[in-house]
């Protein structure tokens, strides 16, 4: 009877220990997997946000630069045209008055 009780007690504690160990390992594995996935997701979203922000800023900067250059080019050609027109009119007027005189 003593050895039977000892055997069953030992078996009980062995099973209890194995079950506890199993659940501890399962819990640790699940927690590790969860935090790894959370970290990966956070990293992915951070990279996605940074990439989106970079491309949005670059696109905005490029668009502003494009329109600024376009504006200054248009302004340059407008001034060039006005100056040319002014000197053409001045030359024509001078020529007219010279011929008239």
C-alpha positions as CSV (number, residue, x, y, z in Angstrom):
1,X,0.0,0.0,0.0
2,X,2.8,2.4,0.9
3,X,4.6,1.8,-2.4
4,X,1.4,2.1,-4.4
5,X,0.6,5.4,-2.7
6,X,4.2,6.5,-3.3
7,X,4.0,5.5,-6.9
8,X,0.7,7.3,-7.5
9,X,1.9,10.4,-5.7
10,X,5.1,10.4,-7.7
11,X,3.1,9.9,-10.9
12,X,0.7,12.7,-9.9
13,X,3.4,15.2,-9.3
14,X,5.2,14.1,-12.5
15,X,2.1,14.8,-14.5
16,X,1.5,18.0,-12.6
17,X,5.0,19.1,-13.3
18,X,4.8,18.2,-17.0
19,X,1.5,19.9,-17.4
20,X,2.8,23.1,-15.6
21,X,5.9,23.0,-17.8
22,X,3.8,22.5,-20.9
23,X,1.6,25.5,-20.1
24,X,4.5,27.6,-19.1
25,X,6.3,26.9,-22.4
26,X,3.1,27.5,-24.3
27,X,2.5,30.8,-22.5
28,X,6.0,32.0,-23.1
29,X,5.9,30.9,-26.7
30,X,2.6,32.7,-27.2
31,X,3.8,35.8,-25.5
32,X,7.0,35.8,-27.5
33,X,5.1,35.3,-30.8
34,X,2.6,38.0,-29.9
35,X,5.3,40.6,-29.1
36,X,7.3,39.6,-32.1
37,X,4.2,40.1,-34.3
38,X,3.4,43.4,-32.6
39,X,7.0,44.6,-33.0
40,X,7.0,43.6,-36.7
41,X,3.6,45.2,-37.3
42,X,4.8,48.4,-35.5
43,X,8.0,48.4,-37.5
44,X,6.1,47.8,-40.8
45,X,3.7,50.7,-40.1
46,X,6.5,53.0,-39.0
47,X,8.4,52.2,-42.3
48,X,5.2,52.6,-44.3
49,X,4.5,55.9,-42.6
50,X,8.1,57.1,-43.1
51,X,8.1,56.1,-46.8
52,X,4.7,57.7,-47.4
53,X,5.8,60.9,-45.7
54,X,9.1,60.9,-47.7
55,X,7.4,60.5,-51.0
56,X,4.6,63.0,-50.1
57,X,7.2,65.5,-49.1
58,X,9.4,64.8,-52.1
59,X,6.4,65.1,-54.5
60,X,5.2,68.3,-52.8
61,X,8.7,69.8,-52.9
62,X,9.1,68.8,-56.6
63,X,5.7,70.2,-57.5
64,X,6.4,73.5,-55.7
65,X,9.9,73.6,-57.4
66,X,8.3,72.9,-60.8
67,X,5.7,75.6,-60.5
68,X,8.2,78.1,-59.1
69,X,10.5,77.5,-62.1
70,X,7.6,77.6,-64.4
71,X,6.5,80.9,-62.9
72,X,10.0,82.5,-63.1
73,X,10.4,81.2,-66.7
74,X,7.1,82.7,-67.7
75,X,8.0,85.9,-65.9
76,X,11.4,86.0,-67.7
77,X,9.8,85.5,-71.1
78,X,7.1,88.1,-70.3
79,X,9.8,90.7,-69.3
80,X,11.8,89.8,-72.4
81,X,8.8,90.2,-74.6
82,X,7.8,93.5,-73.0
83,X,11.4,94.8,-73.3
84,X,11.6,93.7,-76.9
85,X,8.3,95.3,-77.7
86,X,9.3,98.5,-75.9
87,X,12.5,98.8,-77.9
88,X,10.8,97.9,-81.1
89,X,8.2,100.7,-80.5
90,X,10.9,103.1,-79.5
91,X,12.9,102.3,-82.6
92,X,9.8,102.6,-84.9
93,X,8.8,105.9,-83.3
94,X,12.4,107.3,-83.6
95,X,12.6,106.1,-87.2
96,X,9.2,107.7,-87.9
97,X,10.2,111.0,-86.4
98,X,13.5,110.9,-88.1
99,X,11.9,110.3,-91.5
100,X,9.2,112.9,-90.8
101,X,11.8,115.4,-89.8
